[in-house]
Amino acid sequence: MYSVYILQSEKKRRFYIGHTKDLKDRLHRHNSGSVRSTKHGMPWKIVYTEKYATKSEAFKREMEIKKYKSGIKFKSLLGL
């Protein structure tokens, strides 16, 4: 199983969208500073996830969510 996830920076209130096979490990990597694009927003918390059977399905959904980031669809997805 693959997860599409949305993280929120507790420091900067920004969001990060990604996909992974191991969500626990990926969150640890985001919060340890080993991911260049997120190391300045640590700590991160998971605010949304979806599960997919294949990596290609997860990647497709990640790209779909990124297209409406910060818009009405994005906010409704997060319940904002």
PyMOL Python script that loads the backbone (N, CA, C, O; Angstrom):
from pymol import cmd

cmd.read_pdbstr("""\
ATOM      1  N   MET A   1       0.833  -1.194   0.000  1.00  0.00           N
ATOM      2  CA  MET A   1       0.000   0.000   0.000  1.00  0.00           C
ATOM      3  C   MET A   1       0.876   1.256   0.000  1.00  0.00           C
ATOM      4  O   MET A   1       1.953   1.296   0.594  1.00  0.00           O
ATOM      5  N   TYR A   2       0.370   2.265  -0.685  1.00  0.00           N
ATOM      6  CA  TYR A   2       1.040   3.560  -0.743  1.00  0.00           C
ATOM      7  C   TYR A   2       0.120   4.612  -0.142  1.00  0.00           C
ATOM      8  O   TYR A   2      -1.103   4.512  -0.242  1.00  0.00           O
ATOM      9  N   SER A   3       0.710   5.606   0.475  1.00  0.00           N
ATOM     10  CA  SER A   3      -0.053   6.694   1.088  1.00  0.00           C
ATOM     11  C   SER A   3       0.247   8.006   0.396  1.00  0.00           C
ATOM     12  O   SER A   3       1.399   8.316   0.092  1.00  0.00           O
ATOM     13  N   VAL A   4      -0.795   8.769   0.151  1.00  0.00           N
ATOM     14  CA  VAL A   4      -0.656  10.168  -0.227  1.00  0.00           C
ATOM     15  C   VAL A   4      -0.869  10.925   1.073  1.00  0.00           C
ATOM     16  O   VAL A   4      -1.801  10.625   1.818  1.00  0.00           O
ATOM     17  N   TYR A   5      -0.023  11.892   1.351  1.00  0.00           N
ATOM     18  CA  TYR A   5      -0.116  12.568   2.632  1.00  0.00           C
ATOM     19  C   TYR A   5       0.045  14.069   2.481  1.00  0.00           C
ATOM     20  O   TYR A   5       0.675  14.560   1.545  1.00  0.00           O
ATOM     21  N   ILE A   6      -0.539  14.777   3.423  1.00  0.00           N
ATOM     22  CA  ILE A   6      -0.347  16.227   3.521  1.00  0.00           C
ATOM     23  C   ILE A   6       0.200  16.490   4.910  1.00  0.00           C
ATOM     24  O   ILE A   6      -0.372  16.070   5.916  1.00  0.00           O
ATOM     25  N   LEU A   7       1.312  17.188   4.943  1.00  0.00           N
ATOM     26  CA  LEU A   7       1.927  17.598   6.206  1.00  0.00           C
ATOM     27  C   LEU A   7       1.696  19.087   6.401  1.00  0.00           C
ATOM     28  O   LEU A   7       1.557  19.838   5.435  1.00  0.00           O
ATOM     29  N   GLN A   8       1.657  19.499   7.646  1.00  0.00           N
ATOM     30  CA  GLN A   8       1.606  20.922   7.956  1.00  0.00           C
ATOM     31  C   GLN A   8       2.759  21.252   8.883  1.00  0.00           C
ATOM     32  O   GLN A   8       3.005  20.555   9.867  1.00  0.00           O
ATOM     33  N   SER A   9       3.456  22.317   8.555  1.00  0.00           N
ATOM     34  CA  SER A   9       4.550  22.775   9.395  1.00  0.00           C
ATOM     35  C   SER A   9       3.969  23.442  10.634  1.00  0.00           C
ATOM     36  O   SER A   9       3.160  24.364  10.530  1.00  0.00           O
ATOM     37  N   GLU A  10       4.380  22.977  11.792  1.00  0.00           N
ATOM     38  CA  GLU A  10       3.925  23.597  13.034  1.00  0.00           C
ATOM     39  C   GLU A  10       4.624  24.934  13.254  1.00  0.00           C
ATOM     40  O   GLU A  10       4.160  25.762  14.038  1.00  0.00           O
ATOM     41  N   LYS A  11       5.716  25.136  12.575  1.00  0.00           N
ATOM     42  CA  LYS A  11       6.501  26.365  12.718  1.00  0.00           C
ATOM     43  C   LYS A  11       6.011  27.463  11.782  1.00  0.00           C
ATOM     44  O   LYS A  11       5.831  28.607  12.199  1.00  0.00           O
ATOM     45  N   LYS A  12       5.797  27.112  10.514  1.00  0.00           N
ATOM     46  CA  LYS A  12       5.470  28.121   9.497  1.00  0.00           C
ATOM     47  C   LYS A  12       4.043  28.037   8.971  1.00  0.00           C
ATOM     48  O   LYS A  12       3.636  28.885   8.178  1.00  0.00           O
ATOM     49  N   ARG A  13       3.266  27.026   9.398  1.00  0.00           N
ATOM     50  CA  ARG A  13       1.878  26.841   8.962  1.00  0.00           C
ATOM     51  C   ARG A  13       1.750  26.587   7.464  1.00  0.00           C
ATOM     52  O   ARG A  13       0.694  26.843   6.885  1.00  0.00           O
ATOM     53  N   ARG A  14       2.796  26.092   6.836  1.00  0.00           N
ATOM     54  CA  ARG A  14       2.773  25.755   5.416  1.00  0.00           C
ATOM     55  C   ARG A  14       2.446  24.277   5.267  1.00  0.00           C
ATOM     56  O   ARG A  14       2.492  23.516   6.233  1.00  0.00           O
ATOM     57  N   PHE A  15       2.113  23.883   4.035  1.00  0.00           N
ATOM     58  CA  PHE A  15       1.749  22.498   3.752  1.00  0.00           C
ATOM     59  C   PHE A  15       2.757  21.858   2.802  1.00  0.00           C
ATOM     60  O   PHE A  15       3.404  22.536   2.003  1.00  0.00           O
ATOM     61  N   TYR A  16       2.873  20.546   2.909  1.00  0.00           N
ATOM     62  CA  TYR A  16       3.704  19.751   2.002  1.00  0.00           C
ATOM     63  C   TYR A  16       2.885  18.528   1.610  1.00  0.00           C
ATOM     64  O   TYR A  16       2.285  17.877   2.465  1.00  0.00           O
ATOM     65  N   ILE A  17       2.862  18.217   0.316  1.00  0.00           N
ATOM     66  CA  ILE A  17       2.103  17.085  -0.198  1.00  0.00           C
ATOM     67  C   ILE A  17       3.080  16.083  -0.798  1.00  0.00           C
ATOM     68  O   ILE A  17       3.982  16.463  -1.543  1.00  0.00           O
ATOM     69  N   GLY A  18       2.902  14.802  -0.477  1.00  0.00           N
ATOM     70  CA  GLY A  18       3.785  13.781  -1.025  1.00  0.00           C
ATOM     71  C   GLY A  18       3.121  12.417  -1.020  1.00  0.00           C
ATOM     72  O   GLY A  18       1.963  12.276  -0.628  1.00  0.00           O
ATOM     73  N   HIS A  19       3.868  11.415  -1.460  1.00  0.00           N
ATOM     74  CA  HIS A  19       3.399  10.026  -1.393  1.00  0.00           C
ATOM     75  C   HIS A  19       4.566   9.138  -0.983  1.00  0.00           C
ATOM     76  O   HIS A  19       5.728   9.467  -1.225  1.00  0.00           O
ATOM     77  N   THR A  20       4.242   8.011  -0.360  1.00  0.00           N
ATOM     78  CA  THR A  20       5.272   7.119   0.158  1.00  0.00           C
ATOM     79  C   THR A  20       4.705   5.727   0.406  1.00  0.00           C
ATOM     80  O   THR A  20       3.492   5.535   0.495  1.00  0.00           O
ATOM     81  N   LYS A  21       5.599   4.778   0.514  1.00  0.00           N
ATOM     82  CA  LYS A  21       5.197   3.418   0.889  1.00  0.00           C
ATOM     83  C   LYS A  21       5.233   3.241   2.408  1.00  0.00           C
ATOM     84  O   LYS A  21       4.503   2.412   2.952  1.00  0.00           O
ATOM     85  N   ASP A  22       6.074   4.012   3.093  1.00  0.00           N
ATOM     86  CA  ASP A  22       6.235   3.900   4.547  1.00  0.00           C
ATOM     87  C   ASP A  22       6.043   5.282   5.176  1.00  0.00           C
ATOM     88  O   ASP A  22       6.990   6.060   5.284  1.00  0.00           O
ATOM     89  N   LEU A  23       4.832   5.572   5.582  1.00  0.00           N
ATOM     90  CA  LEU A  23       4.488   6.906   6.085  1.00  0.00           C
ATOM     91  C   LEU A  23       5.236   7.258   7.371  1.00  0.00           C
ATOM     92  O   LEU A  23       5.685   8.392   7.538  1.00  0.00           O
ATOM     93  N   LYS A  24       5.368   6.301   8.266  1.00  0.00           N
ATOM     94  CA  LYS A  24       6.063   6.565   9.530  1.00  0.00           C
ATOM     95  C   LYS A  24       7.522   6.961   9.279  1.00  0.00           C
ATOM     96  O   LYS A  24       8.015   7.928   9.861  1.00  0.00           O
ATOM     97  N   ASP A  25       8.206   6.216   8.414  1.00  0.00           N
ATOM     98  CA  ASP A  25       9.595   6.524   8.085  1.00  0.00           C
ATOM     99  C   ASP A  25       9.708   7.863   7.369  1.00  0.00           C
ATOM    100  O   ASP A  25      10.621   8.645   7.634  1.00  0.00           O
ATOM    101  N   ARG A  26       8.774   8.119   6.460  1.00  0.00           N
ATOM    102  CA  ARG A  26       8.828   9.371   5.691  1.00  0.00           C
ATOM    103  C   ARG A  26       8.642  10.571   6.611  1.00  0.00           C
ATOM    104  O   ARG A  26       9.347  11.570   6.463  1.00  0.00           O
ATOM    105  N   LEU A  27       7.706  10.497   7.558  1.00  0.00           N
ATOM    106  CA  LEU A  27       7.512  11.597   8.498  1.00  0.00           C
ATOM    107  C   LEU A  27       8.772  11.800   9.333  1.00  0.00           C
ATOM    108  O   LEU A  27       9.174  12.935   9.592  1.00  0.00           O
ATOM    109  N   HIS A  28       9.393  10.700   9.754  1.00  0.00           N
ATOM    110  CA  HIS A  28      10.641  10.803  10.516  1.00  0.00           C
ATOM    111  C   HIS A  28      11.709  11.535   9.687  1.00  0.00           C
ATOM    112  O   HIS A  28      12.423  12.389  10.212  1.00  0.00           O
ATOM    113  N   ARG A  29      11.815  11.204   8.406  1.00  0.00           N
ATOM    114  CA  ARG A  29      12.803  11.866   7.550  1.00  0.00           C
ATOM    115  C   ARG A  29      12.499  13.346   7.374  1.00  0.00           C
ATOM    116  O   ARG A  29      13.419  14.163   7.344  1.00  0.00           O
ATOM    117  N   HIS A  30      11.229  13.704   7.256  1.00  0.00           N
ATOM    118  CA  HIS A  30      10.860  15.127   7.159  1.00  0.00           C
ATOM    119  C   HIS A  30      11.248  15.860   8.443  1.00  0.00           C
ATOM    120  O   HIS A  30      11.730  16.992   8.392  1.00  0.00           O
ATOM    121  N   ASN A  31      11.040  15.222   9.581  1.00  0.00           N
ATOM    122  CA  ASN A  31      11.299  15.880  10.865  1.00  0.00           C
ATOM    123  C   ASN A  31      12.736  15.767  11.355  1.00  0.00           C
ATOM    124  O   ASN A  31      13.096  16.362  12.370  1.00  0.00           O
ATOM    125  N   SER A  32      13.556  15.007  10.639  1.00  0.00           N
ATOM    126  CA  SER A  32      14.964  14.914  11.028  1.00  0.00           C
ATOM    127  C   SER A  32      15.841  15.863  10.215  1.00  0.00           C
ATOM    128  O   SER A  32      17.038  15.981  10.475  1.00  0.00           O
ATOM    129  N   GLY A  33      15.252  16.531   9.241  1.00  0.00           N
ATOM    130  CA  GLY A  33      16.004  17.485   8.426  1.00  0.00           C
ATOM    131  C   GLY A  33      16.672  16.865   7.221  1.00  0.00           C
ATOM    132  O   GLY A  33      17.457  17.534   6.549  1.00  0.00           O
ATOM    133  N   SER A  34      16.386  15.598   6.923  1.00  0.00           N
ATOM    134  CA  SER A  34      17.044  14.945   5.790  1.00  0.00           C
ATOM    135  C   SER A  34      16.320  15.165   4.457  1.00  0.00           C
ATOM    136  O   SER A  34      16.789  14.704   3.416  1.00  0.00           O
ATOM    137  N   VAL A  35      15.184  15.865   4.482  1.00  0.00           N
ATOM    138  CA  VAL A  35      14.479  16.222   3.244  1.00  0.00           C
ATOM    139  C   VAL A  35      14.694  17.714   3.023  1.00  0.00           C
ATOM    140  O   VAL A  35      14.207  18.544   3.791  1.00  0.00           O
ATOM    141  N   ARG A  36      15.424  18.040   1.970  1.00  0.00           N
ATOM    142  CA  ARG A  36      15.831  19.423   1.736  1.00  0.00           C
ATOM    143  C   ARG A  36      14.655  20.398   1.661  1.00  0.00           C
ATOM    144  O   ARG A  36      14.732  21.508   2.188  1.00  0.00           O
ATOM    145  N   SER A  37      13.577  19.987   1.013  1.00  0.00           N
ATOM    146  CA  SER A  37      12.464  20.916   0.818  1.00  0.00           C
ATOM    147  C   SER A  37      11.639  21.168   2.082  1.00  0.00           C
ATOM    148  O   SER A  37      10.835  22.101   2.111  1.00  0.00           O
ATOM    149  N   THR A  38      11.821  20.362   3.117  1.00  0.00           N
ATOM    150  CA  THR A  38      11.020  20.549   4.334  1.00  0.00           C
ATOM    151  C   THR A  38      11.840  20.842   5.585  1.00  0.00           C
ATOM    152  O   THR A  38      11.268  21.048   6.656  1.00  0.00           O
ATOM    153  N   LYS A  39      13.159  20.865   5.476  1.00  0.00           N
ATOM    154  CA  LYS A  39      13.958  20.998   6.698  1.00  0.00           C
ATOM    155  C   LYS A  39      13.799  22.347   7.395  1.00  0.00           C
ATOM    156  O   LYS A  39      14.082  22.455   8.589  1.00  0.00           O
ATOM    157  N   HIS A  40      13.353  23.375   6.678  1.00  0.00           N
ATOM    158  CA  HIS A  40      13.203  24.690   7.304  1.00  0.00           C
ATOM    159  C   HIS A  40      11.832  24.890   7.939  1.00  0.00           C
ATOM    160  O   HIS A  40      11.577  25.940   8.529  1.00  0.00           O
ATOM    161  N   GLY A  41      10.942  23.900   7.828  1.00  0.00           N
ATOM    162  CA  GLY A  41       9.619  24.037   8.414  1.00  0.00           C
ATOM    163  C   GLY A  41       9.367  23.117   9.588  1.00  0.00           C
ATOM    164  O   GLY A  41       8.244  23.036  10.085  1.00  0.00           O
ATOM    165  N   MET A  42      10.402  22.422  10.036  1.00  0.00           N
ATOM    166  CA  MET A  42      10.235  21.451  11.121  1.00  0.00           C
ATOM    167  C   MET A  42       9.737  22.123  12.394  1.00  0.00           C
ATOM    168  O   MET A  42      10.117  23.259  12.675  1.00  0.00           O
ATOM    169  N   PRO A  43       8.916  21.462  13.151  1.00  0.00           N
ATOM    170  CA  PRO A  43       8.406  20.101  12.994  1.00  0.00           C
ATOM    171  C   PRO A  43       7.166  20.063  12.094  1.00  0.00           C
ATOM    172  O   PRO A  43       6.436  21.045  11.963  1.00  0.00           O
ATOM    173  N   TRP A  44       6.957  18.897  11.484  1.00  0.00           N
ATOM    174  CA  TRP A  44       5.818  18.651  10.604  1.00  0.00           C
ATOM    175  C   TRP A  44       4.872  17.666  11.261  1.00  0.00           C
ATOM    176  O   TRP A  44       5.299  16.785  12.007  1.00  0.00           O
ATOM    177  N   LYS A  45       3.585  17.818  10.982  1.00  0.00           N
ATOM    178  CA  LYS A  45       2.598  16.858  11.465  1.00  0.00           C
ATOM    179  C   LYS A  45       1.718  16.437  10.294  1.00  0.00           C
ATOM    180  O   LYS A  45       1.480  17.217   9.372  1.00  0.00           O
ATOM    181  N   ILE A  46       1.242  15.204  10.338  1.00  0.00           N
ATOM    182  CA  ILE A  46       0.365  14.687   9.298  1.00  0.00           C
ATOM    183  C   ILE A  46      -1.040  15.224   9.554  1.00  0.00           C
ATOM    184  O   ILE A  46      -1.586  15.073  10.647  1.00  0.00           O
ATOM    185  N   VAL A  47      -1.625  15.861   8.516  1.00  0.00           N
ATOM    186  CA  VAL A  47      -2.980  16.381   8.661  1.00  0.00           C
ATOM    187  C   VAL A  47      -3.978  15.681   7.739  1.00  0.00           C
ATOM    188  O   VAL A  47      -5.186  15.882   7.870  1.00  0.00           O
ATOM    189  N   TYR A  48      -3.477  14.849   6.797  1.00  0.00           N
ATOM    190  CA  TYR A  48      -4.373  14.158   5.873  1.00  0.00           C
ATOM    191  C   TYR A  48      -3.642  13.000   5.205  1.00  0.00           C
ATOM    192  O   TYR A  48      -2.467  13.123   4.858  1.00  0.00           O
ATOM    193  N   THR A  49      -4.335  11.869   5.022  1.00  0.00           N
ATOM    194  CA  THR A  49      -3.769  10.739   4.284  1.00  0.00           C
ATOM    195  C   THR A  49      -4.850  10.044   3.470  1.00  0.00           C
ATOM    196  O   THR A  49      -6.033  10.089   3.807  1.00  0.00           O
ATOM    197  N   GLU A  50      -4.419   9.404   2.396  1.00  0.00           N
ATOM    198  CA  GLU A  50      -5.249   8.528   1.571  1.00  0.00           C
ATOM    199  C   GLU A  50      -4.398   7.322   1.214  1.00  0.00           C
ATOM    200  O   GLU A  50      -3.181   7.447   1.076  1.00  0.00           O
ATOM    201  N   LYS A  51      -5.014   6.156   1.061  1.00  0.00           N
ATOM    202  CA  LYS A  51      -4.290   4.921   0.731  1.00  0.00           C
ATOM    203  C   LYS A  51      -4.582   4.497  -0.706  1.00  0.00           C
ATOM    204  O   LYS A  51      -5.703   4.636  -1.196  1.00  0.00           O
ATOM    205  N   TYR A  52      -3.538   3.969  -1.376  1.00  0.00           N
ATOM    206  CA  TYR A  52      -3.650   3.476  -2.751  1.00  0.00           C
ATOM    207  C   TYR A  52      -2.873   2.177  -2.893  1.00  0.00           C
ATOM    208  O   TYR A  52      -1.876   1.953  -2.207  1.00  0.00           O
ATOM    209  N   ALA A  53      -3.345   1.326  -3.794  1.00  0.00           N
ATOM    210  CA  ALA A  53      -2.729   0.012  -3.989  1.00  0.00           C
ATOM    211  C   ALA A  53      -1.411   0.097  -4.740  1.00  0.00           C
ATOM    212  O   ALA A  53      -0.514  -0.713  -4.503  1.00  0.00           O
ATOM    213  N   THR A  54      -1.279   1.066  -5.643  1.00  0.00           N
ATOM    214  CA  THR A  54      -0.064   1.150  -6.451  1.00  0.00           C
ATOM    215  C   THR A  54       0.598   2.513  -6.328  1.00  0.00           C
ATOM    216  O   THR A  54      -0.039   3.510  -5.987  1.00  0.00           O
ATOM    217  N   LYS A  55       1.885   2.526  -6.612  1.00  0.00           N
ATOM    218  CA  LYS A  55       2.650   3.765  -6.574  1.00  0.00           C
ATOM    219  C   LYS A  55       2.145   4.750  -7.622  1.00  0.00           C
ATOM    220  O   LYS A  55       2.091   5.953  -7.368  1.00  0.00           O
ATOM    221  N   SER A  56       1.775   4.247  -8.798  1.00  0.00           N
ATOM    222  CA  SER A  56       1.309   5.140  -9.866  1.00  0.00           C
ATOM    223  C   SER A  56      -0.014   5.813  -9.491  1.00  0.00           C
ATOM    224  O   SER A  56      -0.223   6.982  -9.816  1.00  0.00           O
ATOM    225  N   GLU A  57      -0.902   5.095  -8.816  1.00  0.00           N
ATOM    226  CA  GLU A  57      -2.161   5.700  -8.358  1.00  0.00           C
ATOM    227  C   GLU A  57      -1.883   6.789  -7.323  1.00  0.00           C
ATOM    228  O   GLU A  57      -2.486   7.861  -7.363  1.00  0.00           O
ATOM    229  N   ALA A  58      -0.979   6.509  -6.410  1.00  0.00           N
ATOM    230  CA  ALA A  58      -0.630   7.480  -5.367  1.00  0.00           C
ATOM    231  C   ALA A  58       0.006   8.723  -5.975  1.00  0.00           C
ATOM    232  O   ALA A  58      -0.315   9.845  -5.581  1.00  0.00           O
ATOM    233  N   PHE A  59       0.905   8.527  -6.929  1.00  0.00           N
ATOM    234  CA  PHE A  59       1.562   9.669  -7.572  1.00  0.00           C
ATOM    235  C   PHE A  59       0.544  10.515  -8.334  1.00  0.00           C
ATOM    236  O   PHE A  59       0.597  11.744  -8.286  1.00  0.00           O
ATOM    237  N   LYS A  60      -0.371   9.867  -9.029  1.00  0.00           N
ATOM    238  CA  LYS A  60      -1.404  10.591  -9.779  1.00  0.00           C
ATOM    239  C   LYS A  60      -2.251  11.440  -8.833  1.00  0.00           C
ATOM    240  O   LYS A  60      -2.550  12.596  -9.131  1.00  0.00           O
ATOM    241  N   ARG A  61      -2.634  10.868  -7.697  1.00  0.00           N
ATOM    242  CA  ARG A  61      -3.441  11.611  -6.721  1.00  0.00           C
ATOM    243  C   ARG A  61      -2.642  12.750  -6.099  1.00  0.00           C
ATOM    244  O   ARG A  61      -3.187  13.830  -5.870  1.00  0.00           O
ATOM    245  N   GLU A  62      -1.361  12.527  -5.821  1.00  0.00           N
ATOM    246  CA  GLU A  62      -0.507  13.596  -5.284  1.00  0.00           C
ATOM    247  C   GLU A  62      -0.493  14.785  -6.236  1.00  0.00           C
ATOM    248  O   GLU A  62      -0.645  15.930  -5.809  1.00  0.00           O
ATOM    249  N   MET A  63      -0.311  14.516  -7.513  1.00  0.00           N
ATOM    250  CA  MET A  63      -0.275  15.593  -8.509  1.00  0.00           C
ATOM    251  C   MET A  63      -1.623  16.317  -8.600  1.00  0.00           C
ATOM    252  O   MET A  63      -1.674  17.531  -8.796  1.00  0.00           O
ATOM    253  N   GLU A  64      -2.708  15.558  -8.456  1.00  0.00           N
ATOM    254  CA  GLU A  64      -4.042  16.156  -8.485  1.00  0.00           C
ATOM    255  C   GLU A  64      -4.224  17.109  -7.310  1.00  0.00           C
ATOM    256  O   GLU A  64      -4.721  18.222  -7.485  1.00  0.00           O
ATOM    257  N   ILE A  65      -3.831  16.686  -6.123  1.00  0.00           N
ATOM    258  CA  ILE A  65      -3.957  17.536  -4.933  1.00  0.00           C
ATOM    259  C   ILE A  65      -3.072  18.769  -5.066  1.00  0.00           C
ATOM    260  O   ILE A  65      -3.484  19.864  -4.685  1.00  0.00           O
ATOM    261  N   LYS A  66      -1.870  18.613  -5.597  1.00  0.00           N
ATOM    262  CA  LYS A  66      -0.967  19.754  -5.755  1.00  0.00           C
ATOM    263  C   LYS A  66      -1.536  20.799  -6.701  1.00  0.00           C
ATOM    264  O   LYS A  66      -1.235  21.984  -6.558  1.00  0.00           O
ATOM    265  N   LYS A  67      -2.353  20.386  -7.662  1.00  0.00           N
ATOM    266  CA  LYS A  67      -2.949  21.335  -8.603  1.00  0.00           C
ATOM    267  C   LYS A  67      -3.931  22.270  -7.914  1.00  0.00           C
ATOM    268  O   LYS A  67      -4.091  23.415  -8.338  1.00  0.00           O
ATOM    269  N   TYR A  68      -4.586  21.805  -6.867  1.00  0.00           N
ATOM    270  CA  TYR A  68      -5.508  22.712  -6.189  1.00  0.00           C
ATOM    271  C   TYR A  68      -5.066  23.086  -4.785  1.00  0.00           C
ATOM    272  O   TYR A  68      -5.889  23.370  -3.916  1.00  0.00           O
ATOM    273  N   LYS A  69      -3.777  23.082  -4.577  1.00  0.00           N
ATOM    274  CA  LYS A  69      -3.216  23.499  -3.298  1.00  0.00           C
ATOM    275  C   LYS A  69      -3.593  24.952  -2.992  1.00  0.00           C
ATOM    276  O   LYS A  69      -3.486  25.825  -3.853  1.00  0.00           O
ATOM    277  N   SER A  70      -4.025  25.194  -1.785  1.00  0.00           N
ATOM    278  CA  SER A  70      -4.420  26.502  -1.258  1.00  0.00           C
ATOM    279  C   SER A  70      -5.763  26.996  -1.788  1.00  0.00           C
ATOM    280  O   SER A  70      -6.225  28.061  -1.379  1.00  0.00           O
ATOM    281  N   GLY A  71      -6.397  26.249  -2.687  1.00  0.00           N
ATOM    282  CA  GLY A  71      -7.690  26.651  -3.216  1.00  0.00           C
ATOM    283  C   GLY A  71      -8.835  26.091  -2.391  1.00  0.00           C
ATOM    284  O   GLY A  71      -8.624  25.500  -1.332  1.00  0.00           O
ATOM    285  N   ILE A  72     -10.038  26.283  -2.885  1.00  0.00           N
ATOM    286  CA  ILE A  72     -11.237  25.831  -2.190  1.00  0.00           C
ATOM    287  C   ILE A  72     -11.251  24.312  -2.036  1.00  0.00           C
ATOM    288  O   ILE A  72     -11.615  23.806  -0.974  1.00  0.00           O
ATOM    289  N   LYS A  73     -10.856  23.570  -3.090  1.00  0.00           N
ATOM    290  CA  LYS A  73     -10.836  22.109  -3.009  1.00  0.00           C
ATOM    291  C   LYS A  73      -9.840  21.638  -1.953  1.00  0.00           C
ATOM    292  O   LYS A  73     -10.117  20.705  -1.199  1.00  0.00           O
ATOM    293  N   PHE A  74      -8.687  22.286  -1.906  1.00  0.00           N
ATOM    294  CA  PHE A  74      -7.654  21.912  -0.929  1.00  0.00           C
ATOM    295  C   PHE A  74      -8.169  22.135   0.490  1.00  0.00           C
ATOM    296  O   PHE A  74      -8.001  21.277   1.357  1.00  0.00           O
ATOM    297  N   LYS A  75      -8.789  23.271   0.722  1.00  0.00           N
ATOM    298  CA  LYS A  75      -9.310  23.586   2.055  1.00  0.00           C
ATOM    299  C   LYS A  75     -10.436  22.641   2.446  1.00  0.00           C
ATOM    300  O   LYS A  75     -10.531  22.243   3.606  1.00  0.00           O
ATOM    301  N   SER A  76     -11.289  22.277   1.495  1.00  0.00           N
ATOM    302  CA  SER A  76     -12.370  21.351   1.826  1.00  0.00           C
ATOM    303  C   SER A  76     -11.830  19.942   2.109  1.00  0.00           C
ATOM    304  O   SER A  76     -12.387  19.215   2.932  1.00  0.00           O
ATOM    305  N   LEU A  77     -10.757  19.564   1.431  1.00  0.00           N
ATOM    306  CA  LEU A  77     -10.122  18.282   1.680  1.00  0.00           C
ATOM    307  C   LEU A  77      -9.634  18.187   3.117  1.00  0.00           C
ATOM    308  O   LEU A  77      -9.726  17.135   3.750  1.00  0.00           O
ATOM    309  N   LEU A  78      -9.119  19.290   3.618  1.00  0.00           N
ATOM    310  CA  LEU A  78      -8.589  19.339   4.982  1.00  0.00           C
ATOM    311  C   LEU A  78      -9.642  19.720   6.018  1.00  0.00           C
ATOM    312  O   LEU A  78      -9.371  19.713   7.219  1.00  0.00           O
ATOM    313  N   GLY A  79     -10.838  20.050   5.551  1.00  0.00           N
ATOM    314  CA  GLY A  79     -11.900  20.447   6.471  1.00  0.00           C
ATOM    315  C   GLY A  79     -11.713  21.847   7.036  1.00  0.00           C
ATOM    316  O   GLY A  79     -12.126  22.133   8.160  1.00  0.00           O
ATOM    317  N   LEU A  80     -11.090  22.715   6.250  1.00  0.00           N
ATOM    318  CA  LEU A  80     -10.847  24.087   6.708  1.00  0.00           C
ATOM    319  C   LEU A  80     -11.942  25.030   6.252  1.00  0.00           C
ATOM    320  O   LEU A  80     -11.894  26.223   6.551  1.00  0.00           O
TER     321      LEU A  80
END
""", "prot")
cmd.dss("prot")
cmd.show_as("cartoon", "prot")
cmd.util.cbc("prot")
cmd.orient("prot")
